[in-house]
Amino acid sequence: MKTVIETSTFIKTSREIMSEIEIDNLIEYVSINYNAGDVIPGGNGLRKLRWSGKGTGKRGGNRIIYLNMTESEVVLLLAYRKKDKSDISPNEKKKLIDEA
């Protein structure tokens, strides 16, 4: 189990699309399943996790971007709805890594 750290960007974006209970469930899941998300090509280790949203399945739900920082820490970087954005740009990837 890893310690999960939330960046200010993740806190802002996750609260816009998920309830506190959903966020708590996500944090618990990621702390145990820290390699669950797909590695993002060109993302220097960034991972994208499909996370079901209210009334949607994983496929059409939310996307969580995170990074395994150390042997003991995972950093949650961004949350967004798939319907709002399909992928993150190279510039966004760089900004997220810099924030971590």
TORZA-506359 format. One record per residue: residue in three letters; x, y, z of N, C-alpha, C, O in turn. Coordinates in steps of 0.1 Angstrom, whole numbers, plus 5000, padded with zeros to 4 digits. Example, Ala and Ser with C-alpha at 12.3 -4.5 7.8 and 13.67 -1.06 7.14 Angstrom:
2
ALA513249435078512349555078513249675078514249675085 SER512849785071513749895071512950005079513450115080 
END
This chain:
100
MET500849885000500050005000500950125000501950135008 LYS500650224991501350344990500550464996499350464997 THR501350565000500750695005500250764992501050774983 VAL499050824992498550894981498551044984498051084994 ILE499151124975499251264977498451334966498451284954 GLU497651434969496751504960497351644957497651714966 THR497651674944498051804941496951904941495751864941 SER497252034941496152134941495252124928494052144929 THR495852084917495152064905494151954906493051964902 PHE494651844912493751724913492651754923491451724920 ILE492951824934491851864943490751944936489651914938 LYS491152044929490252124922489452044911488152054911 THR490151974903489451904892488551794897487551764891 SER489051714907488251604912486951644919485951584917 ARG487051754926485851804933484751854924483651864927 GLU485151894912484251934902483451824896482251844891 ILE483951704896483251594889482951464898482251374893 MET483451464910483251354919482851394933483151504937 SER482051304940481751334954482951294963483851234958 GLU482851344975483951304985484051154987485151104988 ILE482951084987482950944988483650874976484450784978 GLU483350924964483950874952485550894953486250814949 ILE485851014957487351044958487950964968489050914966 ASP487350944980487950854990488050714985489050644988 ASN487050664977487150524972488350514962489050424961 LEU488450624954489550634944490950624951491850554947 ILE491050704961492350714969492650574975493850534974 GLU491750514980491950384986492350284975493250204977 TYR491650284964491950194953493450214948494150124946 VAL493750344945495050374939496250344949497250304945 SER495950354962496950324972497350174972498550134974 ILE496450094968496649944967497049904953497849814951 ASN496349964943496449924929497250034921496650084911 TYR498350074926499050184920499550164906500050264900 ASN499550044901499950024887498749994878498949934867 ALA497550024883496349984876496150064863495550004853 GLY496550184862496250264850497250234839498350184842 ASP496850274827497750254815498850364816498550474819 VAL500050324812501150414811500850504799500550454788 ILE501050634800500750734790502050744781503050784787 PRO501950714768503150734760503750874760502950974759 GLY505050884762505651014763505351094775505551214776 GLY504851024786504451094798505451074810505051114821 ASN506651024807507651004818507050934830507250974842 GLY506250824828505750754839504350784843503750714852 LEU503750884837502350924840501450804837501750734827 ARG500450784845499450674842498050734841497750834848 LYS497150674833495850714831494950604836494950494830 LEU494150634846493150534851491750564847491350684849 ARG491050464842489650484839488850464852489050354859 TRP488050554856487250544869485850584866485550694861 SER484950494869483550514866482950634874483350654886 GLY482150704867481550824873480050794876479550684872 LYS479450884882477950864886477150844873477150934864 GLY476550734871475650704860476450664847475850654837 THR477750644849478550594837479450474841479650454853 GLY479850404832480850294834482250354833482450474832 LYS483250264835484550304833484850364820485650464818 ARG484250304809484550344796484150494793484950564786 GLY483050534798482550664795482650754807482150874806 GLY483350714817483450794830484550894830484850964821 ASN485250884842486250984845487650924842487850804841 ARG488551014840489950974838490751044849490651154852 ILE491650964855492551004866493950994861494450884857 ILE494751104862496151104858496951104871496751194880 TYR497851014872498651004884500050954881500350914870 LEU500950964891502350924889502850854901502650894913 ASN503450734899504150664910505450744912506450724905 MET505550814923506750904926507850824931509050834927 THR507550744942508650674949508150534952506950494948 GLU508950454959508450324963507250324972506550234974 SER507050444979505950454989504950564986504050574994 GLU505050634975504150744972503550744958504350714948 VAL502350774957501650804944501050944945500550984955 VAL501251014934500751154933499551164923499751134912 LEU498351204928497251224920497351364914497451464921 LEU497251374900497551494894496351564887496351694887 LEU495451484881494351544874493251454873493451334872 ALA492051504873490751424871489951504860489851624861 TYR489451424851488551484841487551384835487751264837 ARG486451434830485451344823485951314809486451404802 LYS485751194805486151154792485351234781485851274771 LYS484051264784483251344775483751484773483451544763 ASP484551534783485051674782486451674775486851784769 LYS487151564775488551564770488951424768488751334776 SER489551394756489851254753491351224758491551114764 ASP492251314756493651284760494251424765493651524762 ILE495351414771496051534775497151564765497851464760 SER497451684763498451724753499851714759500051694771 PRO500951714751502251704756502551824765503351804775 ASN502051934763502252054772501652024785502252064796 GLU500451974785499751934798500551834806500651844818 LYS501051734799501851624805503051694812503351654824 LYS503751784806504951844812504551924824505151924834 LYS503452004823502952084835502651994846502952024858 LEU501951874844501551784855502851724861502851714874 ILE503851694853505051634859505751734867506251704878 ASP505751864862506451974870505751994883506352024893 GLU504351984883503652004896503851894906503851914918 ALA504151774901504351654910505651684918506051594926 
END
